[in-house]
Amino acid sequence: MRVLYLDCFAGIAGDMLLAALLDVGADLSLVRKGLSSLPIDGYTIETGKDESCGIAAT
């Protein structure tokens, strides 16, 4: 079993959390499937990789 501990003492941005989870292996298709089950629409999910000054990000 793997455990992820988030110490969000000052809050956390949802988009940044999702990107971090995707970076460590979360399945984007499962995220899309889960979101499609919610009664909301009008959103898109786009992902990409970038690197700046040696720091990589999704």
PDB file of N, H, CA, C and O in Angstrom:
ATOM      1  N   MET A   1       0.839  -1.171   0.000  1.00  0.00           N
ATOM      2  CA  MET A   1       0.000   0.000   0.000  1.00  0.00           C
ATOM      3  C   MET A   1       0.887   1.238   0.000  1.00  0.00           C
ATOM      4  O   MET A   1       1.913   1.287   0.679  1.00  0.00           O
ATOM      5  N   ARG A   2       0.475   2.225  -0.768  1.00  0.00           N
ATOM      6  H   ARG A   2      -0.359   2.184  -1.319  1.00  0.00           H
ATOM      7  CA  ARG A   2       1.180   3.508  -0.785  1.00  0.00           C
ATOM      8  C   ARG A   2       0.343   4.535  -0.055  1.00  0.00           C
ATOM      9  O   ARG A   2      -0.886   4.528  -0.136  1.00  0.00           O
ATOM     10  N   VAL A   3       1.018   5.419   0.657  1.00  0.00           N
ATOM     11  H   VAL A   3       2.015   5.425   0.723  1.00  0.00           H
ATOM     12  CA  VAL A   3       0.332   6.461   1.416  1.00  0.00           C
ATOM     13  C   VAL A   3       0.896   7.806   0.984  1.00  0.00           C
ATOM     14  O   VAL A   3       2.110   7.971   0.860  1.00  0.00           O
ATOM     15  N   LEU A   4       0.017   8.752   0.761  1.00  0.00           N
ATOM     16  H   LEU A   4      -0.969   8.618   0.862  1.00  0.00           H
ATOM     17  CA  LEU A   4       0.422  10.111   0.427  1.00  0.00           C
ATOM     18  C   LEU A   4      -0.081  11.026   1.527  1.00  0.00           C
ATOM     19  O   LEU A   4      -1.274  11.049   1.827  1.00  0.00           O
ATOM     20  N   TYR A   5       0.818  11.770   2.122  1.00  0.00           N
ATOM     21  H   TYR A   5       1.788  11.752   1.878  1.00  0.00           H
ATOM     22  CA  TYR A   5       0.462  12.704   3.180  1.00  0.00           C
ATOM     23  C   TYR A   5       0.633  14.117   2.650  1.00  0.00           C
ATOM     24  O   TYR A   5       1.715  14.487   2.194  1.00  0.00           O
ATOM     25  N   LEU A   6      -0.428  14.904   2.707  1.00  0.00           N
ATOM     26  H   LEU A   6      -1.307  14.604   3.078  1.00  0.00           H
ATOM     27  CA  LEU A   6      -0.382  16.297   2.280  1.00  0.00           C
ATOM     28  C   LEU A   6      -0.495  17.194   3.502  1.00  0.00           C
ATOM     29  O   LEU A   6      -1.486  17.141   4.231  1.00  0.00           O
ATOM     30  N   ASP A   7       0.509  18.004   3.721  1.00  0.00           N
ATOM     31  H   ASP A   7       1.314  18.046   3.129  1.00  0.00           H
ATOM     32  CA  ASP A   7       0.509  18.950   4.833  1.00  0.00           C
ATOM     33  C   ASP A   7       0.163  20.325   4.269  1.00  0.00           C
ATOM     34  O   ASP A   7       1.048  21.108   3.927  1.00  0.00           O
ATOM     35  N   CYS A   8      -1.115  20.602   4.179  1.00  0.00           N
ATOM     36  H   CYS A   8      -1.835  19.966   4.458  1.00  0.00           H
ATOM     37  CA  CYS A   8      -1.605  21.837   3.544  1.00  0.00           C
ATOM     38  C   CYS A   8      -1.892  22.887   4.614  1.00  0.00           C
ATOM     39  O   CYS A   8      -3.032  23.326   4.768  1.00  0.00           O
ATOM     40  N   PHE A   9      -0.874  23.282   5.338  1.00  0.00           N
ATOM     41  H   PHE A   9       0.051  22.926   5.213  1.00  0.00           H
ATOM     42  CA  PHE A   9      -1.045  24.209   6.460  1.00  0.00           C
ATOM     43  C   PHE A   9      -1.545  25.576   6.022  1.00  0.00           C
ATOM     44  O   PHE A   9      -2.126  26.307   6.824  1.00  0.00           O
ATOM     45  N   ALA A  10      -1.327  25.933   4.752  1.00  0.00           N
ATOM     46  H   ALA A  10      -0.855  25.339   4.101  1.00  0.00           H
ATOM     47  CA  ALA A  10      -1.761  27.244   4.279  1.00  0.00           C
ATOM     48  C   ALA A  10      -2.741  27.113   3.108  1.00  0.00           C
ATOM     49  O   ALA A  10      -2.932  28.064   2.350  1.00  0.00           O
ATOM     50  N   GLY A  11      -3.360  25.941   2.962  1.00  0.00           N
ATOM     51  H   GLY A  11      -3.204  25.169   3.578  1.00  0.00           H
ATOM     52  CA  GLY A  11      -4.293  25.727   1.868  1.00  0.00           C
ATOM     53  C   GLY A  11      -3.600  25.098   0.674  1.00  0.00           C
ATOM     54  O   GLY A  11      -2.385  24.897   0.672  1.00  0.00           O
ATOM     55  N   ILE A  12      -4.392  24.794  -0.337  1.00  0.00           N
ATOM     56  H   ILE A  12      -5.379  24.957  -0.335  1.00  0.00           H
ATOM     57  CA  ILE A  12      -3.843  24.181  -1.548  1.00  0.00           C
ATOM     58  C   ILE A  12      -4.764  24.510  -2.720  1.00  0.00           C
ATOM     59  O   ILE A  12      -5.985  24.561  -2.564  1.00  0.00           O
ATOM     60  N   ALA A  13      -4.183  24.729  -3.871  1.00  0.00           N
ATOM     61  H   ALA A  13      -3.192  24.688  -3.998  1.00  0.00           H
ATOM     62  CA  ALA A  13      -4.956  25.013  -5.083  1.00  0.00           C
ATOM     63  C   ALA A  13      -5.328  23.692  -5.746  1.00  0.00           C
ATOM     64  O   ALA A  13      -4.473  22.825  -5.929  1.00  0.00           O
ATOM     65  N   GLY A  14      -6.590  23.537  -6.103  1.00  0.00           N
ATOM     66  H   GLY A  14      -7.284  24.241  -5.954  1.00  0.00           H
ATOM     67  CA  GLY A  14      -7.073  22.292  -6.677  1.00  0.00           C
ATOM     68  C   GLY A  14      -6.378  21.907  -7.964  1.00  0.00           C
ATOM     69  O   GLY A  14      -6.061  20.736  -8.169  1.00  0.00           O
ATOM     70  N   ASP A  15      -6.133  22.884  -8.847  1.00  0.00           N
ATOM     71  H   ASP A  15      -6.391  23.835  -8.681  1.00  0.00           H
ATOM     72  CA  ASP A  15      -5.471  22.563 -10.109  1.00  0.00           C
ATOM     73  C   ASP A  15      -4.038  22.101  -9.889  1.00  0.00           C
ATOM     74  O   ASP A  15      -3.554  21.211 -10.588  1.00  0.00           O
ATOM     75  N   MET A  16      -3.363  22.704  -8.924  1.00  0.00           N
ATOM     76  H   MET A  16      -3.756  23.427  -8.357  1.00  0.00           H
ATOM     77  CA  MET A  16      -1.985  22.306  -8.636  1.00  0.00           C
ATOM     78  C   MET A  16      -1.936  20.928  -7.979  1.00  0.00           C
ATOM     79  O   MET A  16      -1.036  20.137  -8.258  1.00  0.00           O
ATOM     80  N   LEU A  17      -2.907  20.641  -7.103  1.00  0.00           N
ATOM     81  H   LEU A  17      -3.638  21.284  -6.876  1.00  0.00           H
ATOM     82  CA  LEU A  17      -2.974  19.314  -6.482  1.00  0.00           C
ATOM     83  C   LEU A  17      -3.222  18.262  -7.549  1.00  0.00           C
ATOM     84  O   LEU A  17      -2.555  17.227  -7.557  1.00  0.00           O
ATOM     85  N   LEU A  18      -4.163  18.505  -8.444  1.00  0.00           N
ATOM     86  H   LEU A  18      -4.705  19.345  -8.437  1.00  0.00           H
ATOM     87  CA  LEU A  18      -4.450  17.541  -9.503  1.00  0.00           C
ATOM     88  C   LEU A  18      -3.224  17.310 -10.373  1.00  0.00           C
ATOM     89  O   LEU A  18      -2.915  16.165 -10.703  1.00  0.00           O
ATOM     90  N   ALA A  19      -2.523  18.365 -10.750  1.00  0.00           N
ATOM     91  H   ALA A  19      -2.775  19.296 -10.482  1.00  0.00           H
ATOM     92  CA  ALA A  19      -1.313  18.228 -11.567  1.00  0.00           C
ATOM     93  C   ALA A  19      -0.249  17.418 -10.836  1.00  0.00           C
ATOM     94  O   ALA A  19       0.424  16.585 -11.443  1.00  0.00           O
ATOM     95  N   ALA A  20      -0.093  17.657  -9.535  1.00  0.00           N
ATOM     96  H   ALA A  20      -0.639  18.334  -9.042  1.00  0.00           H
ATOM     97  CA  ALA A  20       0.898  16.907  -8.756  1.00  0.00           C
ATOM     98  C   ALA A  20       0.518  15.430  -8.695  1.00  0.00           C
ATOM     99  O   ALA A  20       1.383  14.562  -8.818  1.00  0.00           O
ATOM    100  N   LEU A  21      -0.764  15.141  -8.506  1.00  0.00           N
ATOM    101  H   LEU A  21      -1.466  15.846  -8.407  1.00  0.00           H
ATOM    102  CA  LEU A  21      -1.211  13.745  -8.458  1.00  0.00           C
ATOM    103  C   LEU A  21      -1.003  13.061  -9.805  1.00  0.00           C
ATOM    104  O   LEU A  21      -0.620  11.892  -9.850  1.00  0.00           O
ATOM    105  N   LEU A  22      -1.250  13.772 -10.897  1.00  0.00           N
ATOM    106  H   LEU A  22      -1.561  14.722 -10.860  1.00  0.00           H
ATOM    107  CA  LEU A  22      -0.993  13.207 -12.222  1.00  0.00           C
ATOM    108  C   LEU A  22       0.495  12.953 -12.415  1.00  0.00           C
ATOM    109  O   LEU A  22       0.882  11.961 -13.033  1.00  0.00           O
ATOM    110  N   ASP A  23       1.330  13.843 -11.892  1.00  0.00           N
ATOM    111  H   ASP A  23       1.016  14.649 -11.391  1.00  0.00           H
ATOM    112  CA  ASP A  23       2.782  13.673 -11.997  1.00  0.00           C
ATOM    113  C   ASP A  23       3.269  12.417 -11.279  1.00  0.00           C
ATOM    114  O   ASP A  23       4.225  11.781 -11.725  1.00  0.00           O
ATOM    115  N   VAL A  24       2.627  12.061 -10.185  1.00  0.00           N
ATOM    116  H   VAL A  24       1.852  12.578  -9.824  1.00  0.00           H
ATOM    117  CA  VAL A  24       3.080  10.876  -9.439  1.00  0.00           C
ATOM    118  C   VAL A  24       2.351   9.603  -9.855  1.00  0.00           C
ATOM    119  O   VAL A  24       2.537   8.550  -9.246  1.00  0.00           O
ATOM    120  N   GLY A  25       1.512   9.700 -10.903  1.00  0.00           N
ATOM    121  H   GLY A  25       1.360  10.556 -11.398  1.00  0.00           H
ATOM    122  CA  GLY A  25       0.966   8.469 -11.455  1.00  0.00           C
ATOM    123  C   GLY A  25      -0.537   8.323 -11.504  1.00  0.00           C
ATOM    124  O   GLY A  25      -1.025   7.281 -11.942  1.00  0.00           O
ATOM    125  N   ALA A  26      -1.294   9.319 -11.075  1.00  0.00           N
ATOM    126  H   ALA A  26      -0.897  10.165 -10.719  1.00  0.00           H
ATOM    127  CA  ALA A  26      -2.756   9.221 -11.181  1.00  0.00           C
ATOM    128  C   ALA A  26      -3.138   9.078 -12.656  1.00  0.00           C
ATOM    129  O   ALA A  26      -2.489   9.657 -13.527  1.00  0.00           O
ATOM    130  N   ASP A  27      -4.175   8.320 -12.929  1.00  0.00           N
ATOM    131  H   ASP A  27      -4.703   7.849 -12.221  1.00  0.00           H
ATOM    132  CA  ASP A  27      -4.611   8.044 -14.287  1.00  0.00           C
ATOM    133  C   ASP A  27      -5.593   9.129 -14.746  1.00  0.00           C
ATOM    134  O   ASP A  27      -6.684   9.261 -14.192  1.00  0.00           O
ATOM    135  N   LEU A  28      -5.197   9.899 -15.758  1.00  0.00           N
ATOM    136  H   LEU A  28      -4.311   9.792 -16.208  1.00  0.00           H
ATOM    137  CA  LEU A  28      -6.024  11.004 -16.250  1.00  0.00           C
ATOM    138  C   LEU A  28      -7.381  10.517 -16.751  1.00  0.00           C
ATOM    139  O   LEU A  28      -8.389  11.200 -16.569  1.00  0.00           O
ATOM    140  N   SER A  29      -7.414   9.354 -17.375  1.00  0.00           N
ATOM    141  H   SER A  29      -6.595   8.799 -17.523  1.00  0.00           H
ATOM    142  CA  SER A  29      -8.700   8.851 -17.873  1.00  0.00           C
ATOM    143  C   SER A  29      -9.650   8.543 -16.717  1.00  0.00           C
ATOM    144  O   SER A  29     -10.860   8.718 -16.856  1.00  0.00           O
ATOM    145  N   LEU A  30      -9.128   8.090 -15.585  1.00  0.00           N
ATOM    146  H   LEU A  30      -8.145   7.947 -15.472  1.00  0.00           H
ATOM    147  CA  LEU A  30      -9.978   7.848 -14.413  1.00  0.00           C
ATOM    148  C   LEU A  30     -10.466   9.160 -13.806  1.00  0.00           C
ATOM    149  O   LEU A  30     -11.594   9.239 -13.319  1.00  0.00           O
ATOM    150  N   VAL A  31      -9.625  10.179 -13.833  1.00  0.00           N
ATOM    151  H   VAL A  31      -8.709  10.114 -14.229  1.00  0.00           H
ATOM    152  CA  VAL A  31     -10.029  11.500 -13.343  1.00  0.00           C
ATOM    153  C   VAL A  31     -11.163  12.033 -14.219  1.00  0.00           C
ATOM    154  O   VAL A  31     -12.169  12.525 -13.710  1.00  0.00           O
ATOM    155  N   ARG A  32     -10.994  11.932 -15.530  1.00  0.00           N
ATOM    156  H   ARG A  32     -10.176  11.532 -15.944  1.00  0.00           H
ATOM    157  CA  ARG A  32     -12.047  12.393 -16.455  1.00  0.00           C
ATOM    158  C   ARG A  32     -13.340  11.608 -16.250  1.00  0.00           C
ATOM    159  O   ARG A  32     -14.428  12.183 -16.258  1.00  0.00           O
ATOM    160  N   LYS A  33     -13.217  10.293 -16.066  1.00  0.00           N
ATOM    161  H   LYS A  33     -12.332   9.826 -16.059  1.00  0.00           H
ATOM    162  CA  LYS A  33     -14.403   9.456 -15.853  1.00  0.00           C
ATOM    163  C   LYS A  33     -15.126   9.874 -14.570  1.00  0.00           C
ATOM    164  O   LYS A  33     -16.352   9.986 -14.554  1.00  0.00           O
ATOM    165  N   GLY A  34     -14.366  10.103 -13.501  1.00  0.00           N
ATOM    166  H   GLY A  34     -13.370  10.013 -13.514  1.00  0.00           H
ATOM    167  CA  GLY A  34     -14.970  10.534 -12.245  1.00  0.00           C
ATOM    168  C   GLY A  34     -15.665  11.876 -12.365  1.00  0.00           C
ATOM    169  O   GLY A  34     -16.770  12.057 -11.854  1.00  0.00           O
ATOM    170  N   LEU A  35     -15.018  12.819 -13.042  1.00  0.00           N
ATOM    171  H   LEU A  35     -14.120  12.672 -13.457  1.00  0.00           H
ATOM    172  CA  LEU A  35     -15.624  14.142 -13.218  1.00  0.00           C
ATOM    173  C   LEU A  35     -16.861  14.087 -14.106  1.00  0.00           C
ATOM    174  O   LEU A  35     -17.802  14.856 -13.906  1.00  0.00           O
ATOM    175  N   SER A  36     -16.869  13.187 -15.084  1.00  0.00           N
ATOM    176  H   SER A  36     -16.105  12.562 -15.246  1.00  0.00           H
ATOM    177  CA  SER A  36     -18.030  13.098 -15.976  1.00  0.00           C
ATOM    178  C   SER A  36     -19.263  12.572 -15.242  1.00  0.00           C
ATOM    179  O   SER A  36     -20.383  12.735 -15.726  1.00  0.00           O
ATOM    180  N   SER A  37     -19.072  11.948 -14.090  1.00  0.00           N
ATOM    181  H   SER A  37     -18.162  11.815 -13.697  1.00  0.00           H
ATOM    182  CA  SER A  37     -20.216  11.441 -13.329  1.00  0.00           C
ATOM    183  C   SER A  37     -20.885  12.543 -12.495  1.00  0.00           C
ATOM    184  O   SER A  37     -21.967  12.333 -11.946  1.00  0.00           O
ATOM    185  N   LEU A  38     -20.256  13.695 -12.402  1.00  0.00           N
ATOM    186  H   LEU A  38     -19.377  13.866 -12.848  1.00  0.00           H
ATOM    187  CA  LEU A  38     -20.821  14.808 -11.640  1.00  0.00           C
ATOM    188  C   LEU A  38     -21.821  15.585 -12.494  1.00  0.00           C
ATOM    189  O   LEU A  38     -21.668  15.649 -13.714  1.00  0.00           O
ATOM    190  N   PRO A  39     -22.838  16.174 -11.874  1.00  0.00           N
ATOM    191  CA  PRO A  39     -23.844  16.920 -12.642  1.00  0.00           C
ATOM    192  C   PRO A  39     -23.392  18.341 -12.997  1.00  0.00           C
ATOM    193  O   PRO A  39     -24.093  19.310 -12.707  1.00  0.00           O
ATOM    194  N   ILE A  40     -22.227  18.456 -13.621  1.00  0.00           N
ATOM    195  H   ILE A  40     -21.658  17.668 -13.857  1.00  0.00           H
ATOM    196  CA  ILE A  40     -21.714  19.756 -14.063  1.00  0.00           C
ATOM    197  C   ILE A  40     -21.203  19.614 -15.494  1.00  0.00           C
ATOM    198  O   ILE A  40     -20.854  18.517 -15.930  1.00  0.00           O
ATOM    199  N   ASP A  41     -21.161  20.717 -16.210  1.00  0.00           N
ATOM    200  H   ASP A  41     -21.444  21.608 -15.856  1.00  0.00           H
ATOM    201  CA  ASP A  41     -20.593  20.709 -17.548  1.00  0.00           C
ATOM    202  C   ASP A  41     -19.956  22.059 -17.822  1.00  0.00           C
ATOM    203  O   ASP A  41     -19.956  22.944 -16.967  1.00  0.00           O
ATOM    204  N   GLY A  42     -19.419  22.206 -19.012  1.00  0.00           N
ATOM    205  H   GLY A  42     -19.419  21.487 -19.707  1.00  0.00           H
ATOM    206  CA  GLY A  42     -18.813  23.471 -19.386  1.00  0.00           C
ATOM    207  C   GLY A  42     -17.360  23.608 -18.965  1.00  0.00           C
ATOM    208  O   GLY A  42     -16.852  24.724 -18.857  1.00  0.00           O
ATOM    209  N   TYR A  43     -16.685  22.495 -18.726  1.00  0.00           N
ATOM    210  H   TYR A  43     -17.097  21.588 -18.814  1.00  0.00           H
ATOM    211  CA  TYR A  43     -15.279  22.555 -18.350  1.00  0.00           C
ATOM    212  C   TYR A  43     -14.459  21.699 -19.305  1.00  0.00           C
ATOM    213  O   TYR A  43     -14.986  20.808 -19.972  1.00  0.00           O
ATOM    214  N   THR A  44     -13.184  21.978 -19.359  1.00  0.00           N
ATOM    215  H   THR A  44     -12.756  22.701 -18.817  1.00  0.00           H
ATOM    216  CA  THR A  44     -12.258  21.146 -20.132  1.00  0.00           C
ATOM    217  C   THR A  44     -11.050  20.834 -19.263  1.00  0.00           C
ATOM    218  O   THR A  44     -10.727  21.581 -18.340  1.00  0.00           O
ATOM    219  N   ILE A  45     -10.402  19.750 -19.560  1.00  0.00           N
ATOM    220  H   ILE A  45     -10.664  19.143 -20.310  1.00  0.00           H
ATOM    221  CA  ILE A  45      -9.173  19.388 -18.864  1.00  0.00           C
ATOM    222  C   ILE A  45      -8.083  19.253 -19.917  1.00  0.00           C
ATOM    223  O   ILE A  45      -8.179  18.432 -20.830  1.00  0.00           O
ATOM    224  N   GLU A  46      -7.059  20.062 -19.777  1.00  0.00           N
ATOM    225  H   GLU A  46      -6.981  20.728 -19.036  1.00  0.00           H
ATOM    226  CA  GLU A  46      -5.915  19.998 -20.673  1.00  0.00           C
ATOM    227  C   GLU A  46      -4.672  19.812 -19.824  1.00  0.00           C
ATOM    228  O   GLU A  46      -4.525  20.462 -18.789  1.00  0.00           O
ATOM    229  N   THR A  47      -3.779  18.936 -20.246  1.00  0.00           N
ATOM    230  H   THR A  47      -3.898  18.408 -21.086  1.00  0.00           H
ATOM    231  CA  THR A  47      -2.542  18.726 -19.504  1.00  0.00           C
ATOM    232  C   THR A  47      -1.350  18.911 -20.434  1.00  0.00           C
ATOM    233  O   THR A  47      -1.461  18.773 -21.652  1.00  0.00           O
ATOM    234  N   GLY A  48      -0.243  19.218 -19.848  1.00  0.00           N
ATOM    235  H   GLY A  48      -0.153  19.331 -18.859  1.00  0.00           H
ATOM    236  CA  GLY A  48       0.999  19.358 -20.589  1.00  0.00           C
ATOM    237  C   GLY A  48       2.157  19.374 -19.620  1.00  0.00           C
ATOM    238  O   GLY A  48       1.979  19.617 -18.427  1.00  0.00           O
ATOM    239  N   LYS A  49       3.325  19.121 -20.128  1.00  0.00           N
ATOM    240  H   LYS A  49       3.469  18.924 -21.098  1.00  0.00           H
ATOM    241  CA  LYS A  49       4.542  19.141 -19.313  1.00  0.00           C
ATOM    242  C   LYS A  49       5.345  20.389 -19.672  1.00  0.00           C
ATOM    243  O   LYS A  49       5.358  20.825 -20.823  1.00  0.00           O
ATOM    244  N   ASP A  50       6.012  20.953 -18.672  1.00  0.00           N
ATOM    245  H   ASP A  50       6.002  20.598 -17.737  1.00  0.00           H
ATOM    246  CA  ASP A  50       6.847  22.124 -18.906  1.00  0.00           C
ATOM    247  C   ASP A  50       8.038  22.053 -17.964  1.00  0.00           C
ATOM    248  O   ASP A  50       7.994  21.382 -16.933  1.00  0.00           O
ATOM    249  N   GLU A  51       9.088  22.746 -18.329  1.00  0.00           N
ATOM    250  H   GLU A  51       9.124  23.292 -19.166  1.00  0.00           H
ATOM    251  CA  GLU A  51      10.266  22.828 -17.465  1.00  0.00           C
ATOM    252  C   GLU A  51      10.828  24.230 -17.523  1.00  0.00           C
ATOM    253  O   GLU A  51      10.959  24.816 -18.598  1.00  0.00           O
ATOM    254  N   SER A  52      11.161  24.769 -16.354  1.00  0.00           N
ATOM    255  H   SER A  52      11.055  24.294 -15.481  1.00  0.00           H
ATOM    256  CA  SER A  52      11.728  26.101 -16.282  1.00  0.00           C
ATOM    257  C   SER A  52      12.778  26.118 -15.187  1.00  0.00           C
ATOM    258  O   SER A  52      12.502  25.746 -14.047  1.00  0.00           O
ATOM    259  N   CYS A  53      13.969  26.543 -15.529  1.00  0.00           N
ATOM    260  H   CYS A  53      14.193  26.845 -16.456  1.00  0.00           H
ATOM    261  CA  CYS A  53      15.086  26.623 -14.575  1.00  0.00           C
ATOM    262  C   CYS A  53      15.331  25.288 -13.884  1.00  0.00           C
ATOM    263  O   CYS A  53      15.666  25.255 -12.699  1.00  0.00           O
ATOM    264  N   GLY A  54      15.166  24.187 -14.614  1.00  0.00           N
ATOM    265  H   GLY A  54      14.894  24.213 -15.576  1.00  0.00           H
ATOM    266  CA  GLY A  54      15.424  22.871 -14.071  1.00  0.00           C
ATOM    267  C   GLY A  54      14.290  22.287 -13.244  1.00  0.00           C
ATOM    268  O   GLY A  54      14.434  21.200 -12.685  1.00  0.00           O
ATOM    269  N   ILE A  55      13.169  22.983 -13.156  1.00  0.00           N
ATOM    270  H   ILE A  55      13.052  23.867 -13.610  1.00  0.00           H
ATOM    271  CA  ILE A  55      12.023  22.488 -12.395  1.00  0.00           C
ATOM    272  C   ILE A  55      10.950  22.059 -13.392  1.00  0.00           C
ATOM    273  O   ILE A  55      10.480  22.862 -14.198  1.00  0.00           O
ATOM    274  N   ALA A  56      10.566  20.775 -13.327  1.00  0.00           N
ATOM    275  H   ALA A  56      10.948  20.122 -12.672  1.00  0.00           H
ATOM    276  CA  ALA A  56       9.557  20.236 -14.232  1.00  0.00           C
ATOM    277  C   ALA A  56       8.189  20.310 -13.565  1.00  0.00           C
ATOM    278  O   ALA A  56       8.075  20.226 -12.342  1.00  0.00           O
ATOM    279  N   ALA A  57       7.157  20.469 -14.382  1.00  0.00           N
ATOM    280  H   ALA A  57       7.250  20.538 -15.375  1.00  0.00           H
ATOM    281  CA  ALA A  57       5.800  20.560 -13.858  1.00  0.00           C
ATOM    282  C   ALA A  57       4.809  20.033 -14.884  1.00  0.00           C
ATOM    283  O   ALA A  57       5.088  19.989 -16.082  1.00  0.00           O
ATOM    284  N   THR A  58       3.648  19.635 -14.385  1.00  0.00           N
ATOM    285  H   THR A  58       3.422  19.671 -13.411  1.00  0.00           H
ATOM    286  CA  THR A  58       2.526  19.260 -15.253  1.00  0.00           C
ATOM    287  C   THR A  58       1.544  20.395 -15.249  1.00  0.00           C
ATOM    288  O   THR A  58       0.509  20.317 -15.910  1.00  0.00           O
TER     289      THR A  58
END
